[in-house]
Amino acid sequence: MGWEKEEILALDKYSKNNVLLNYDKDALRRVGGRLLPE
């Protein structure tokens, strides 16, 4: 399973406007951080 960086950023931007997705955003950031080391 691979995430495109644009997809991660789009989901992160969306989740910032949805309190219910804060946990998912944090989880996505951890997953994205492993897959896309800056």
Secondary structure as UniProt FT lines:
FT   HELIX           5..15
FT   TURN            16..17
FT   HELIX           19..21
FT   HELIX           22..35
//
